[in-house]
Amino acid sequence: MNLSTVTQKGQITVPVDFRKILGLKPYDRVLFEKKNNKVLLSKAVDIMDLSGSLKPRKNKGMDPVKTREYMEKHYQRA
């Protein structure tokens, strides 16, 4: 078990064992979640970490102008 103190500014130090488990480095962001009267701490996913995880759609030989016209005609903005 590890113990940390809340400072006057509401800050806490994440013990080194937990930083290693979560792979936390300086300036990483963390998420706090409340679940069943407990608080869960996890490393926040940086949008840049997702780079390359999605495959781009293929153009399928469509003309970009016609594609744009089709989208404007058939899809409305929310």
C-alpha positions in Angstrom: 0.0 0.0 0.0 1.2 3.5 -0.8 0.3 6.8 0.9 0.2 10.2 -0.6 -0.7 13.6 0.9 -3.0 16.2 -0.6 -1.2 19.6 -0.7 -2.9 23.0 0.0 -3.3 23.4 -3.7 -5.1 20.0 -4.0 -2.2 18.2 -5.6 -1.0 14.7 -4.9 2.1 12.8 -5.9 1.5 9.5 -7.7 3.9 7.0 -6.1 6.7 5.7 -8.4 5.4 2.1 -8.4 2.1 3.3 -9.9 3.8 5.7 -12.4 5.8 2.7 -13.7 2.6 0.5 -13.9 0.8 3.2 -15.8 3.8 4.2 -17.9 3.5 7.8 -16.7 6.2 10.3 -17.7 6.5 14.0 -16.8 3.7 16.1 -18.3 1.5 13.0 -19.1 -2.2 13.5 -18.4 -4.2 11.2 -16.1 -7.9 10.5 -15.9 -9.9 10.1 -12.7 -13.1 8.1 -12.7 -15.5 7.4 -9.9 -16.8 3.8 -9.9 -18.7 2.1 -7.1 -17.5 4.7 -4.5 -13.9 4.3 -5.6 -11.7 6.5 -7.7 -9.8 4.9 -10.6 -6.7 6.5 -12.0 -5.5 5.8 -15.6 -3.2 7.3 -18.1 -5.1 9.6 -20.6 -4.7 8.7 -24.2 -3.1 11.4 -26.3 -4.8 11.9 -29.7 -1.3 11.7 -31.2 -0.9 8.2 -29.8 -3.7 7.1 -32.1 -1.8 8.2 -35.2 -1.9 5.4 -37.8 -4.4 3.3 -36.0 -7.2 3.9 -38.5 -6.9 2.9 -42.2 -7.8 5.7 -44.6 -10.8 5.0 -46.9 -9.9 4.5 -50.5 -11.2 7.1 -53.0 -12.6 4.3 -55.3 -11.9 6.5 -58.3 -14.5 9.1 -57.5 -14.2 12.7 -58.6 -13.6 14.8 -55.5 -15.9 17.6 -56.8 -18.8 15.2 -57.4 -18.1 13.6 -54.0 -18.4 17.0 -52.4 -21.6 17.8 -54.3 -23.1 14.5 -53.2 -22.2 15.1 -49.6 -23.7 18.6 -49.6 -26.9 17.4 -51.2 -27.5 14.2 -49.0 -26.1 15.1 -45.6 -27.2 17.9 -43.3 -25.1 19.5 -40.6 -26.3 18.9 -37.0 
